[in-house]
Amino acid sequence: MAQDTINAELFSILACPKCRSDLVYNDTKTKLVCTKCRKEYEIKEGIPILMVK
Ligand SMILES: [Zn+2]
C-alpha cells in the first residue's frame, strides 16, 4: 500500500474546490488532478491539500 494512498471513503467525497469536478490521481499518485480544470493538488500523508491559491 502506497504511503500517500487516500482511503476510499474520503476519496469518494473529494471534489475540486475550484469547479466541483471529480479528482483523479496523477500518473505517480503523488497528486490529485481535477478532471475539468486540470488543477493539481498535493497529497500530504494521505490527506489531499485542496486549497485554491
Ligand atoms: Zn477543477
mmCIF file of the protein (N, C-alpha, C, O) and its ligand, coordinates in Angstrom:
data_MODEL
# 
_entry.id   MODEL 
# 
loop_
_entity.id 
_entity.type 
_entity.pdbx_number_of_molecules 
1 polymer     1 
2 non-polymer 1 
# 
_entity_poly.entity_id                      1 
_entity_poly.type                           'polypeptide(L)' 
_entity_poly.nstd_linkage                   no 
_entity_poly.nstd_monomer                   no 
_entity_poly.pdbx_seq_one_letter_code       MAQDTINAELFSILACPKCRSDLVYNDTKTKLVCTKCRKEYEIKEGIPILMVK 
_entity_poly.pdbx_seq_one_letter_code_can   MAQDTINAELFSILACPKCRSDLVYNDTKTKLVCTKCRKEYEIKEGIPILMVK 
_entity_poly.pdbx_strand_id                 A 
# 
loop_
_entity_poly_seq.entity_id 
_entity_poly_seq.num 
_entity_poly_seq.mon_id 
_entity_poly_seq.hetero 
1 1  MET n 
1 2  ALA n 
1 3  GLN n 
1 4  ASP n 
1 5  THR n 
1 6  ILE n 
1 7  ASN n 
1 8  ALA n 
1 9  GLU n 
1 10 LEU n 
1 11 PHE n 
1 12 SER n 
1 13 ILE n 
1 14 LEU n 
1 15 ALA n 
1 16 CYS n 
1 17 PRO n 
1 18 LYS n 
1 19 CYS n 
1 20 ARG n 
1 21 SER n 
1 22 ASP n 
1 23 LEU n 
1 24 VAL n 
1 25 TYR n 
1 26 ASN n 
1 27 ASP n 
1 28 THR n 
1 29 LYS n 
1 30 THR n 
1 31 LYS n 
1 32 LEU n 
1 33 VAL n 
1 34 CYS n 
1 35 THR n 
1 36 LYS n 
1 37 CYS n 
1 38 ARG n 
1 39 LYS n 
1 40 GLU n 
1 41 TYR n 
1 42 GLU n 
1 43 ILE n 
1 44 LYS n 
1 45 GLU n 
1 46 GLY n 
1 47 ILE n 
1 48 PRO n 
1 49 ILE n 
1 50 LEU n 
1 51 MET n 
1 52 VAL n 
1 53 LYS n 
# 
loop_
_struct_asym.id 
_struct_asym.entity_id 
A 1 
B 2 
# 
loop_
_chem_comp.id 
_chem_comp.type 
_chem_comp.mon_nstd_flag 
ALA 'L-peptide linking' y 
ARG 'L-peptide linking' y 
ASN 'L-peptide linking' y 
ASP 'L-peptide linking' y 
CYS 'L-peptide linking' y 
GLN 'L-peptide linking' y 
GLU 'L-peptide linking' y 
GLY 'peptide linking'   y 
ILE 'L-peptide linking' y 
LEU 'L-peptide linking' y 
LYS 'L-peptide linking' y 
MET 'L-peptide linking' y 
PHE 'L-peptide linking' y 
PRO 'L-peptide linking' y 
SER 'L-peptide linking' y 
THR 'L-peptide linking' y 
TYR 'L-peptide linking' y 
VAL 'L-peptide linking' y 
ZN  non-polymer         . 
# 
_pdbx_entity_nonpoly.entity_id   2 
_pdbx_entity_nonpoly.name        ? 
_pdbx_entity_nonpoly.comp_id     ZN 
# 
_pdbx_nonpoly_scheme.asym_id         B 
_pdbx_nonpoly_scheme.entity_id       2 
_pdbx_nonpoly_scheme.mon_id          ZN 
_pdbx_nonpoly_scheme.ndb_seq_num     1 
_pdbx_nonpoly_scheme.pdb_seq_num     101 
_pdbx_nonpoly_scheme.auth_seq_num    101 
_pdbx_nonpoly_scheme.pdb_mon_id      ZN 
_pdbx_nonpoly_scheme.auth_mon_id     ZN 
_pdbx_nonpoly_scheme.pdb_strand_id   A 
_pdbx_nonpoly_scheme.pdb_ins_code    . 
# 
loop_
_atom_site.group_PDB 
_atom_site.id 
_atom_site.type_symbol 
_atom_site.label_atom_id 
_atom_site.label_alt_id 
_atom_site.label_comp_id 
_atom_site.label_asym_id 
_atom_site.label_entity_id 
_atom_site.label_seq_id 
_atom_site.pdbx_PDB_ins_code 
_atom_site.Cartn_x 
_atom_site.Cartn_y 
_atom_site.Cartn_z 
_atom_site.occupancy 
_atom_site.B_iso_or_equiv 
_atom_site.pdbx_formal_charge 
_atom_site.auth_seq_id 
_atom_site.auth_comp_id 
_atom_site.auth_asym_id 
_atom_site.auth_atom_id 
_atom_site.pdbx_PDB_model_num 
ATOM   1   N  N  . MET A 1 1  ? 0.852   -1.194 0.000   1.00 0.00 ? 1   MET A N  1 
ATOM   2   C  CA . MET A 1 1  ? 0.000   0.000  0.000   1.00 0.00 ? 1   MET A CA 1 
ATOM   3   C  C  . MET A 1 1  ? 0.887   1.243  0.000   1.00 0.00 ? 1   MET A C  1 
ATOM   4   O  O  . MET A 1 1  ? 1.787   1.382  0.828   1.00 0.00 ? 1   MET A O  1 
ATOM   5   N  N  . ALA A 1 2  ? 0.624   2.110  -0.913  1.00 0.00 ? 2   ALA A N  1 
ATOM   6   C  CA . ALA A 1 2  ? 1.441   3.313  -1.033  1.00 0.00 ? 2   ALA A CA 1 
ATOM   7   C  C  . ALA A 1 2  ? 1.266   4.220  0.177   1.00 0.00 ? 2   ALA A C  1 
ATOM   8   O  O  . ALA A 1 2  ? 0.205   4.268  0.800   1.00 0.00 ? 2   ALA A O  1 
ATOM   9   N  N  . GLN A 1 3  ? 2.310   4.915  0.479   1.00 0.00 ? 3   GLN A N  1 
ATOM   10  C  CA . GLN A 1 3  ? 2.321   5.779  1.659   1.00 0.00 ? 3   GLN A CA 1 
ATOM   11  C  C  . GLN A 1 3  ? 1.228   6.849  1.594   1.00 0.00 ? 3   GLN A C  1 
ATOM   12  O  O  . GLN A 1 3  ? 0.605   7.173  2.605   1.00 0.00 ? 3   GLN A O  1 
ATOM   13  N  N  . ASP A 1 4  ? 1.010   7.382  0.419   1.00 0.00 ? 4   ASP A N  1 
ATOM   14  C  CA . ASP A 1 4  ? 0.106   8.509  0.299   1.00 0.00 ? 4   ASP A CA 1 
ATOM   15  C  C  . ASP A 1 4  ? -1.257  8.150  -0.290  1.00 0.00 ? 4   ASP A C  1 
ATOM   16  O  O  . ASP A 1 4  ? -1.966  9.020  -0.797  1.00 0.00 ? 4   ASP A O  1 
ATOM   17  N  N  . THR A 1 5  ? -1.622  6.874  -0.223  1.00 0.00 ? 5   THR A N  1 
ATOM   18  C  CA . THR A 1 5  ? -2.923  6.479  -0.736  1.00 0.00 ? 5   THR A CA 1 
ATOM   19  C  C  . THR A 1 5  ? -4.047  7.038  0.147   1.00 0.00 ? 5   THR A C  1 
ATOM   20  O  O  . THR A 1 5  ? -4.011  6.933  1.373   1.00 0.00 ? 5   THR A O  1 
ATOM   21  N  N  . ILE A 1 6  ? -5.008  7.613  -0.494  1.00 0.00 ? 6   ILE A N  1 
ATOM   22  C  CA . ILE A 1 6  ? -6.149  8.182  0.215   1.00 0.00 ? 6   ILE A CA 1 
ATOM   23  C  C  . ILE A 1 6  ? -7.196  7.086  0.399   1.00 0.00 ? 6   ILE A C  1 
ATOM   24  O  O  . ILE A 1 6  ? -7.462  6.327  -0.533  1.00 0.00 ? 6   ILE A O  1 
ATOM   25  N  N  . ASN A 1 7  ? -7.785  6.993  1.572   1.00 0.00 ? 7   ASN A N  1 
ATOM   26  C  CA . ASN A 1 7  ? -8.758  5.921  1.765   1.00 0.00 ? 7   ASN A CA 1 
ATOM   27  C  C  . ASN A 1 7  ? -10.011 6.154  0.916   1.00 0.00 ? 7   ASN A C  1 
ATOM   28  O  O  . ASN A 1 7  ? -10.355 7.288  0.584   1.00 0.00 ? 7   ASN A O  1 
ATOM   29  N  N  . ALA A 1 8  ? -10.676 5.062  0.578   1.00 0.00 ? 8   ALA A N  1 
ATOM   30  C  CA . ALA A 1 8  ? -11.745 5.094  -0.426  1.00 0.00 ? 8   ALA A CA 1 
ATOM   31  C  C  . ALA A 1 8  ? -12.916 5.974  -0.003  1.00 0.00 ? 8   ALA A C  1 
ATOM   32  O  O  . ALA A 1 8  ? -13.534 6.647  -0.828  1.00 0.00 ? 8   ALA A O  1 
ATOM   33  N  N  . GLU A 1 9  ? -13.205 5.958  1.278   1.00 0.00 ? 9   GLU A N  1 
ATOM   34  C  CA . GLU A 1 9  ? -14.341 6.756  1.751   1.00 0.00 ? 9   GLU A CA 1 
ATOM   35  C  C  . GLU A 1 9  ? -14.085 8.244  1.569   1.00 0.00 ? 9   GLU A C  1 
ATOM   36  O  O  . GLU A 1 9  ? -14.955 8.997  1.132   1.00 0.00 ? 9   GLU A O  1 
ATOM   37  N  N  . LEU A 1 10 ? -12.874 8.646  1.913   1.00 0.00 ? 10  LEU A N  1 
ATOM   38  C  CA . LEU A 1 10 ? -12.513 10.053 1.722   1.00 0.00 ? 10  LEU A CA 1 
ATOM   39  C  C  . LEU A 1 10 ? -12.476 10.406 0.239   1.00 0.00 ? 10  LEU A C  1 
ATOM   40  O  O  . LEU A 1 10 ? -12.974 11.453 -0.175  1.00 0.00 ? 10  LEU A O  1 
ATOM   41  N  N  . PHE A 1 11 ? -11.883 9.524  -0.549  1.00 0.00 ? 11  PHE A N  1 
ATOM   42  C  CA . PHE A 1 11 ? -11.738 9.792  -1.973  1.00 0.00 ? 11  PHE A CA 1 
ATOM   43  C  C  . PHE A 1 11 ? -13.094 10.023 -2.637  1.00 0.00 ? 11  PHE A C  1 
ATOM   44  O  O  . PHE A 1 11 ? -13.218 10.847 -3.542  1.00 0.00 ? 11  PHE A O  1 
ATOM   45  N  N  . SER A 1 12 ? -14.108 9.290  -2.182  1.00 0.00 ? 12  SER A N  1 
ATOM   46  C  CA . SER A 1 12 ? -15.424 9.360  -2.817  1.00 0.00 ? 12  SER A CA 1 
ATOM   47  C  C  . SER A 1 12 ? -16.108 10.715 -2.625  1.00 0.00 ? 12  SER A C  1 
ATOM   48  O  O  . SER A 1 12 ? -16.989 11.084 -3.401  1.00 0.00 ? 12  SER A O  1 
ATOM   49  N  N  . ILE A 1 13 ? -15.705 11.445 -1.600  1.00 0.00 ? 13  ILE A N  1 
ATOM   50  C  CA . ILE A 1 13 ? -16.349 12.748 -1.370  1.00 0.00 ? 13  ILE A CA 1 
ATOM   51  C  C  . ILE A 1 13 ? -15.503 13.918 -1.854  1.00 0.00 ? 13  ILE A C  1 
ATOM   52  O  O  . ILE A 1 13 ? -15.894 15.079 -1.733  1.00 0.00 ? 13  ILE A O  1 
ATOM   53  N  N  . LEU A 1 14 ? -14.348 13.595 -2.400  1.00 0.00 ? 14  LEU A N  1 
ATOM   54  C  CA . LEU A 1 14 ? -13.467 14.668 -2.848  1.00 0.00 ? 14  LEU A CA 1 
ATOM   55  C  C  . LEU A 1 14 ? -13.973 15.323 -4.121  1.00 0.00 ? 14  LEU A C  1 
ATOM   56  O  O  . LEU A 1 14 ? -14.501 14.661 -5.014  1.00 0.00 ? 14  LEU A O  1 
ATOM   57  N  N  . ALA A 1 15 ? -13.805 16.624 -4.185  1.00 0.00 ? 15  ALA A N  1 
ATOM   58  C  CA . ALA A 1 15 ? -14.117 17.356 -5.404  1.00 0.00 ? 15  ALA A CA 1 
ATOM   59  C  C  . ALA A 1 15 ? -13.199 18.563 -5.481  1.00 0.00 ? 15  ALA A C  1 
ATOM   60  O  O  . ALA A 1 15 ? -12.714 19.059 -4.464  1.00 0.00 ? 15  ALA A O  1 
ATOM   61  N  N  . CYS A 1 16 ? -12.972 19.018 -6.674  1.00 0.00 ? 16  CYS A N  1 
ATOM   62  C  CA . CYS A 1 16 ? -12.157 20.207 -6.877  1.00 0.00 ? 16  CYS A CA 1 
ATOM   63  C  C  . CYS A 1 16 ? -12.820 21.399 -6.175  1.00 0.00 ? 16  CYS A C  1 
ATOM   64  O  O  . CYS A 1 16 ? -13.988 21.690 -6.429  1.00 0.00 ? 16  CYS A O  1 
ATOM   65  N  N  . PRO A 1 17 ? -12.083 22.090 -5.293  1.00 0.00 ? 17  PRO A N  1 
ATOM   66  C  CA . PRO A 1 17 ? -12.674 23.241 -4.598  1.00 0.00 ? 17  PRO A CA 1 
ATOM   67  C  C  . PRO A 1 17 ? -12.938 24.417 -5.527  1.00 0.00 ? 17  PRO A C  1 
ATOM   68  O  O  . PRO A 1 17 ? -13.671 25.344 -5.182  1.00 0.00 ? 17  PRO A O  1 
ATOM   69  N  N  . LYS A 1 18 ? -12.345 24.370 -6.679  1.00 0.00 ? 18  LYS A N  1 
ATOM   70  C  CA . LYS A 1 18 ? -12.483 25.475 -7.620  1.00 0.00 ? 18  LYS A CA 1 
ATOM   71  C  C  . LYS A 1 18 ? -13.715 25.313 -8.505  1.00 0.00 ? 18  LYS A C  1 
ATOM   72  O  O  . LYS A 1 18 ? -14.468 26.267 -8.698  1.00 0.00 ? 18  LYS A O  1 
ATOM   73  N  N  . CYS A 1 19 ? -13.927 24.102 -9.049  1.00 0.00 ? 19  CYS A N  1 
ATOM   74  C  CA . CYS A 1 19 ? -15.015 23.912 -10.005 1.00 0.00 ? 19  CYS A CA 1 
ATOM   75  C  C  . CYS A 1 19 ? -15.939 22.750 -9.646  1.00 0.00 ? 19  CYS A C  1 
ATOM   76  O  O  . CYS A 1 19 ? -16.899 22.471 -10.365 1.00 0.00 ? 19  CYS A O  1 
ATOM   77  N  N  . ARG A 1 20 ? -15.643 22.063 -8.516  1.00 0.00 ? 20  ARG A N  1 
ATOM   78  C  CA . ARG A 1 20 ? -16.514 20.987 -8.022  1.00 0.00 ? 20  ARG A CA 1 
ATOM   79  C  C  . ARG A 1 20 ? -16.543 19.755 -8.908  1.00 0.00 ? 20  ARG A C  1 
ATOM   80  O  O  . ARG A 1 20 ? -17.479 18.961 -8.819  1.00 0.00 ? 20  ARG A O  1 
ATOM   81  N  N  . SER A 1 21 ? -15.561 19.579 -9.746  1.00 0.00 ? 21  SER A N  1 
ATOM   82  C  CA . SER A 1 21 ? -15.488 18.379 -10.581 1.00 0.00 ? 21  SER A CA 1 
ATOM   83  C  C  . SER A 1 21 ? -14.696 17.290 -9.861  1.00 0.00 ? 21  SER A C  1 
ATOM   84  O  O  . SER A 1 21 ? -14.064 17.546 -8.836  1.00 0.00 ? 21  SER A O  1 
ATOM   85  N  N  . ASP A 1 22 ? -14.735 16.088 -10.400 1.00 0.00 ? 22  ASP A N  1 
ATOM   86  C  CA . ASP A 1 22 ? -14.049 14.953 -9.794  1.00 0.00 ? 22  ASP A CA 1 
ATOM   87  C  C  . ASP A 1 22 ? -12.537 15.110 -9.869  1.00 0.00 ? 22  ASP A C  1 
ATOM   88  O  O  . ASP A 1 22 ? -11.997 15.748 -10.773 1.00 0.00 ? 22  ASP A O  1 
ATOM   89  N  N  . LEU A 1 23 ? -11.877 14.508 -8.895  1.00 0.00 ? 23  LEU A N  1 
ATOM   90  C  CA . LEU A 1 23 ? -10.421 14.491 -8.868  1.00 0.00 ? 23  LEU A CA 1 
ATOM   91  C  C  . LEU A 1 23 ? -9.912  13.085 -9.126  1.00 0.00 ? 23  LEU A C  1 
ATOM   92  O  O  . LEU A 1 23 ? -10.529 12.108 -8.700  1.00 0.00 ? 23  LEU A O  1 
ATOM   93  N  N  . VAL A 1 24 ? -8.786  12.979 -9.825  1.00 0.00 ? 24  VAL A N  1 
ATOM   94  C  CA . VAL A 1 24 ? -8.152  11.683 -10.070 1.00 0.00 ? 24  VAL A CA 1 
ATOM   95  C  C  . VAL A 1 24 ? -6.674  11.796 -9.718  1.00 0.00 ? 24  VAL A C  1 
ATOM   96  O  O  . VAL A 1 24 ? -6.123  12.894 -9.645  1.00 0.00 ? 24  VAL A O  1 
ATOM   97  N  N  . TYR A 1 25 ? -6.034  10.628 -9.499  1.00 0.00 ? 25  TYR A N  1 
ATOM   98  C  CA . TYR A 1 25 ? -4.595  10.639 -9.252  1.00 0.00 ? 25  TYR A CA 1 
ATOM   99  C  C  . TYR A 1 25 ? -3.846  11.005 -10.523 1.00 0.00 ? 25  TYR A C  1 
ATOM   100 O  O  . TYR A 1 25 ? -4.301  10.730 -11.633 1.00 0.00 ? 25  TYR A O  1 
ATOM   101 N  N  . ASN A 1 26 ? -2.677  11.634 -10.337 1.00 0.00 ? 26  ASN A N  1 
ATOM   102 C  CA . ASN A 1 26 ? -1.772  11.777 -11.471 1.00 0.00 ? 26  ASN A CA 1 
ATOM   103 C  C  . ASN A 1 26 ? -1.050  10.442 -11.676 1.00 0.00 ? 26  ASN A C  1 
ATOM   104 O  O  . ASN A 1 26 ? -1.307  9.483  -10.949 1.00 0.00 ? 26  ASN A O  1 
ATOM   105 N  N  . ASP A 1 27 ? -0.157  10.376 -12.654 1.00 0.00 ? 27  ASP A N  1 
ATOM   106 C  CA . ASP A 1 27 ? 0.487   9.106  -13.025 1.00 0.00 ? 27  ASP A CA 1 
ATOM   107 C  C  . ASP A 1 27 ? 1.265   8.483  -11.875 1.00 0.00 ? 27  ASP A C  1 
ATOM   108 O  O  . ASP A 1 27 ? 1.310   7.259  -11.749 1.00 0.00 ? 27  ASP A O  1 
ATOM   109 N  N  . THR A 1 28 ? 1.866   9.295  -11.051 1.00 0.00 ? 28  THR A N  1 
ATOM   110 C  CA . THR A 1 28 ? 2.706   8.781  -9.972  1.00 0.00 ? 28  THR A CA 1 
ATOM   111 C  C  . THR A 1 28 ? 1.968   8.720  -8.631  1.00 0.00 ? 28  THR A C  1 
ATOM   112 O  O  . THR A 1 28 ? 2.546   8.344  -7.612  1.00 0.00 ? 28  THR A O  1 
ATOM   113 N  N  . LYS A 1 29 ? 0.698   9.090  -8.646  1.00 0.00 ? 29  LYS A N  1 
ATOM   114 C  CA . LYS A 1 29 ? -0.141  9.075  -7.438  1.00 0.00 ? 29  LYS A CA 1 
ATOM   115 C  C  . LYS A 1 29 ? 0.415   9.943  -6.319  1.00 0.00 ? 29  LYS A C  1 
ATOM   116 O  O  . LYS A 1 29 ? 0.218   9.657  -5.138  1.00 0.00 ? 29  LYS A O  1 
ATOM   117 N  N  . THR A 1 30 ? 1.100   10.986 -6.699  1.00 0.00 ? 30  THR A N  1 
ATOM   118 C  CA . THR A 1 30 ? 1.629   11.911 -5.707  1.00 0.00 ? 30  THR A CA 1 
ATOM   119 C  C  . THR A 1 30 ? 0.762   13.167 -5.597  1.00 0.00 ? 30  THR A C  1 
ATOM   120 O  O  . THR A 1 30 ? 0.920   13.972 -4.679  1.00 0.00 ? 30  THR A O  1 
ATOM   121 N  N  . LYS A 1 31 ? -0.148  13.310 -6.544  1.00 0.00 ? 31  LYS A N  1 
ATOM   122 C  CA . LYS A 1 31 ? -1.029  14.467 -6.550  1.00 0.00 ? 31  LYS A CA 1 
ATOM   123 C  C  . LYS A 1 31 ? -2.403  14.056 -7.055  1.00 0.00 ? 31  LYS A C  1 
ATOM   124 O  O  . LYS A 1 31 ? -2.564  13.005 -7.676  1.00 0.00 ? 31  LYS A O  1 
ATOM   125 N  N  . LEU A 1 32 ? -3.397  14.907 -6.778  1.00 0.00 ? 32  LEU A N  1 
ATOM   126 C  CA . LEU A 1 32 ? -4.702  14.750 -7.390  1.00 0.00 ? 32  LEU A CA 1 
ATOM   127 C  C  . LEU A 1 32 ? -4.837  15.802 -8.478  1.00 0.00 ? 32  LEU A C  1 
ATOM   128 O  O  . LEU A 1 32 ? -4.353  16.926 -8.338  1.00 0.00 ? 32  LEU A O  1 
ATOM   129 N  N  . VAL A 1 33 ? -5.497  15.424 -9.558  1.00 0.00 ? 33  VAL A N  1 
ATOM   130 C  CA . VAL A 1 33 ? -5.690  16.333 -10.676 1.00 0.00 ? 33  VAL A CA 1 
ATOM   131 C  C  . VAL A 1 33 ? -7.172  16.445 -10.977 1.00 0.00 ? 33  VAL A C  1 
ATOM   132 O  O  . VAL A 1 33 ? -7.871  15.435 -11.054 1.00 0.00 ? 33  VAL A O  1 
ATOM   133 N  N  . CYS A 1 34 ? -7.655  17.662 -11.145 1.00 0.00 ? 34  CYS A N  1 
ATOM   134 C  CA . CYS A 1 34 ? -9.050  17.878 -11.485 1.00 0.00 ? 34  CYS A CA 1 
ATOM   135 C  C  . CYS A 1 34 ? -9.319  17.433 -12.917 1.00 0.00 ? 34  CYS A C  1 
ATOM   136 O  O  . CYS A 1 34 ? -8.550  17.736 -13.830 1.00 0.00 ? 34  CYS A O  1 
ATOM   137 N  N  . THR A 1 35 ? -10.424 16.708 -13.101 1.00 0.00 ? 35  THR A N  1 
ATOM   138 C  CA . THR A 1 35 ? -10.742 16.207 -14.435 1.00 0.00 ? 35  THR A CA 1 
ATOM   139 C  C  . THR A 1 35 ? -11.226 17.317 -15.369 1.00 0.00 ? 35  THR A C  1 
ATOM   140 O  O  . THR A 1 35 ? -11.248 17.141 -16.587 1.00 0.00 ? 35  THR A O  1 
ATOM   141 N  N  . LYS A 1 36 ? -11.607 18.438 -14.807 1.00 0.00 ? 36  LYS A N  1 
ATOM   142 C  CA . LYS A 1 36 ? -12.137 19.520 -15.634 1.00 0.00 ? 36  LYS A CA 1 
ATOM   143 C  C  . LYS A 1 36 ? -11.135 20.655 -15.849 1.00 0.00 ? 36  LYS A C  1 
ATOM   144 O  O  . LYS A 1 36 ? -10.785 20.973 -16.985 1.00 0.00 ? 36  LYS A O  1 
ATOM   145 N  N  . CYS A 1 37 ? -10.673 21.267 -14.749 1.00 0.00 ? 37  CYS A N  1 
ATOM   146 C  CA . CYS A 1 37 ? -9.793  22.433 -14.900 1.00 0.00 ? 37  CYS A CA 1 
ATOM   147 C  C  . CYS A 1 37 ? -8.313  22.056 -14.855 1.00 0.00 ? 37  CYS A C  1 
ATOM   148 O  O  . CYS A 1 37 ? -7.447  22.906 -15.065 1.00 0.00 ? 37  CYS A O  1 
ATOM   149 N  N  . ARG A 1 38 ? -8.018  20.764 -14.575 1.00 0.00 ? 38  ARG A N  1 
ATOM   150 C  CA . ARG A 1 38 ? -6.662  20.210 -14.584 1.00 0.00 ? 38  ARG A CA 1 
ATOM   151 C  C  . ARG A 1 38 ? -5.771  20.787 -13.494 1.00 0.00 ? 38  ARG A C  1 
ATOM   152 O  O  . ARG A 1 38 ? -4.551  20.634 -13.558 1.00 0.00 ? 38  ARG A O  1 
ATOM   153 N  N  . LYS A 1 39 ? -6.336  21.433 -12.517 1.00 0.00 ? 39  LYS A N  1 
ATOM   154 C  CA . LYS A 1 39 ? -5.528  21.931 -11.415 1.00 0.00 ? 39  LYS A CA 1 
ATOM   155 C  C  . LYS A 1 39 ? -5.026  20.764 -10.575 1.00 0.00 ? 39  LYS A C  1 
ATOM   156 O  O  . LYS A 1 39 ? -5.751  19.791 -10.366 1.00 0.00 ? 39  LYS A O  1 
ATOM   157 N  N  . GLU A 1 40 ? -3.789  20.857 -10.092 1.00 0.00 ? 40  GLU A N  1 
ATOM   158 C  CA . GLU A 1 40 ? -3.185  19.794 -9.304  1.00 0.00 ? 40  GLU A CA 1 
ATOM   159 C  C  . GLU A 1 40 ? -3.181  20.150 -7.823  1.00 0.00 ? 40  GLU A C  1 
ATOM   160 O  O  . GLU A 1 40 ? -2.964  21.297 -7.430  1.00 0.00 ? 40  GLU A O  1 
ATOM   161 N  N  . TYR A 1 41 ? -3.435  19.109 -7.010  1.00 0.00 ? 41  TYR A N  1 
ATOM   162 C  CA . TYR A 1 41 ? -3.425  19.285 -5.558  1.00 0.00 ? 41  TYR A CA 1 
ATOM   163 C  C  . TYR A 1 41 ? -2.484  18.270 -4.940  1.00 0.00 ? 41  TYR A C  1 
ATOM   164 O  O  . TYR A 1 41 ? -2.522  17.086 -5.276  1.00 0.00 ? 41  TYR A O  1 
ATOM   165 N  N  . GLU A 1 42 ? -1.645  18.739 -4.041  1.00 0.00 ? 42  GLU A N  1 
ATOM   166 C  CA . GLU A 1 42 ? -0.690  17.844 -3.382  1.00 0.00 ? 42  GLU A CA 1 
ATOM   167 C  C  . GLU A 1 42 ? -1.375  16.948 -2.360  1.00 0.00 ? 42  GLU A C  1 
ATOM   168 O  O  . GLU A 1 42 ? -2.441  17.274 -1.838  1.00 0.00 ? 42  GLU A O  1 
ATOM   169 N  N  . ILE A 1 43 ? -0.743  15.819 -2.086  1.00 0.00 ? 43  ILE A N  1 
ATOM   170 C  CA . ILE A 1 43 ? -1.223  14.897 -1.059  1.00 0.00 ? 43  ILE A CA 1 
ATOM   171 C  C  . ILE A 1 43 ? -0.158  14.812 0.031   1.00 0.00 ? 43  ILE A C  1 
ATOM   172 O  O  . ILE A 1 43 ? 0.996   14.481 -0.245  1.00 0.00 ? 43  ILE A O  1 
ATOM   173 N  N  . LYS A 1 44 ? -0.546  15.109 1.254   1.00 0.00 ? 44  LYS A N  1 
ATOM   174 C  CA . LYS A 1 44 ? 0.392   15.059 2.376   1.00 0.00 ? 44  LYS A CA 1 
ATOM   175 C  C  . LYS A 1 44 ? -0.059  13.991 3.362   1.00 0.00 ? 44  LYS A C  1 
ATOM   176 O  O  . LYS A 1 44 ? -1.095  14.128 4.013   1.00 0.00 ? 44  LYS A O  1 
ATOM   177 N  N  . GLU A 1 45 ? 0.746   12.905 3.468   1.00 0.00 ? 45  GLU A N  1 
ATOM   178 C  CA . GLU A 1 45 ? 0.460   11.831 4.415   1.00 0.00 ? 45  GLU A CA 1 
ATOM   179 C  C  . GLU A 1 45 ? -0.964  11.301 4.275   1.00 0.00 ? 45  GLU A C  1 
ATOM   180 O  O  . GLU A 1 45 ? -1.640  11.043 5.272   1.00 0.00 ? 45  GLU A O  1 
ATOM   181 N  N  . GLY A 1 46 ? -1.414  11.141 3.032   1.00 0.00 ? 46  GLY A N  1 
ATOM   182 C  CA . GLY A 1 46 ? -2.732  10.573 2.765   1.00 0.00 ? 46  GLY A CA 1 
ATOM   183 C  C  . GLY A 1 46 ? -3.862  11.583 2.769   1.00 0.00 ? 46  GLY A C  1 
ATOM   184 O  O  . GLY A 1 46 ? -5.014  11.235 2.513   1.00 0.00 ? 46  GLY A O  1 
ATOM   185 N  N  . ILE A 1 47 ? -3.536  12.830 3.058   1.00 0.00 ? 47  ILE A N  1 
ATOM   186 C  CA . ILE A 1 47 ? -4.565  13.860 3.083   1.00 0.00 ? 47  ILE A CA 1 
ATOM   187 C  C  . ILE A 1 47 ? -4.352  14.822 1.918   1.00 0.00 ? 47  ILE A C  1 
ATOM   188 O  O  . ILE A 1 47 ? -3.311  15.475 1.836   1.00 0.00 ? 47  ILE A O  1 
ATOM   189 N  N  . PRO A 1 48 ? -5.326  14.913 1.022   1.00 0.00 ? 48  PRO A N  1 
ATOM   190 C  CA . PRO A 1 48 ? -5.182  15.847 -0.091  1.00 0.00 ? 48  PRO A CA 1 
ATOM   191 C  C  . PRO A 1 48 ? -5.311  17.300 0.375   1.00 0.00 ? 48  PRO A C  1 
ATOM   192 O  O  . PRO A 1 48 ? -6.187  17.640 1.170   1.00 0.00 ? 48  PRO A O  1 
ATOM   193 N  N  . ILE A 1 49 ? -4.439  18.122 -0.127  1.00 0.00 ? 49  ILE A N  1 
ATOM   194 C  CA . ILE A 1 49 ? -4.446  19.536 0.249   1.00 0.00 ? 49  ILE A CA 1 
ATOM   195 C  C  . ILE A 1 49 ? -5.246  20.300 -0.803  1.00 0.00 ? 49  ILE A C  1 
ATOM   196 O  O  . ILE A 1 49 ? -4.716  20.695 -1.841  1.00 0.00 ? 49  ILE A O  1 
ATOM   197 N  N  . LEU A 1 50 ? -6.519  20.497 -0.518  1.00 0.00 ? 50  LEU A N  1 
ATOM   198 C  CA . LEU A 1 50 ? -7.408  21.117 -1.506  1.00 0.00 ? 50  LEU A CA 1 
ATOM   199 C  C  . LEU A 1 50 ? -7.545  22.607 -1.208  1.00 0.00 ? 50  LEU A C  1 
ATOM   200 O  O  . LEU A 1 50 ? -8.504  23.057 -0.581  1.00 0.00 ? 50  LEU A O  1 
ATOM   201 N  N  . MET A 1 51 ? -6.570  23.338 -1.673  1.00 0.00 ? 51  MET A N  1 
ATOM   202 C  CA . MET A 1 51 ? -6.585  24.773 -1.441  1.00 0.00 ? 51  MET A CA 1 
ATOM   203 C  C  . MET A 1 51 ? -6.431  25.522 -2.744  1.00 0.00 ? 51  MET A C  1 
ATOM   204 O  O  . MET A 1 51 ? -5.566  25.196 -3.557  1.00 0.00 ? 51  MET A O  1 
ATOM   205 N  N  . VAL A 1 52 ? -7.259  26.516 -2.943  1.00 0.00 ? 52  VAL A N  1 
ATOM   206 C  CA . VAL A 1 52 ? -7.171  27.351 -4.136  1.00 0.00 ? 52  VAL A CA 1 
ATOM   207 C  C  . VAL A 1 52 ? -6.361  28.587 -3.795  1.00 0.00 ? 52  VAL A C  1 
ATOM   208 O  O  . VAL A 1 52 ? -6.730  29.378 -2.927  1.00 0.00 ? 52  VAL A O  1 
ATOM   209 N  N  . LYS A 1 53 ? -5.262  28.732 -4.492  1.00 0.00 ? 53  LYS A N  1 
ATOM   210 C  CA . LYS A 1 53 ? -4.393  29.873 -4.190  1.00 0.00 ? 53  LYS A CA 1 
ATOM   211 C  C  . LYS A 1 53 ? -4.815  31.096 -4.992  1.00 0.00 ? 53  LYS A C  1 
ATOM   212 O  O  . LYS A 1 53 ? -4.200  32.155 -4.872  1.00 0.00 ? 53  LYS A O  1 
HETATM 213 ZN ZN . ZN  B 2 .  ? -11.350 21.927 -11.064 1.00 0.00 2 101 ZN  A ZN 1 
# 
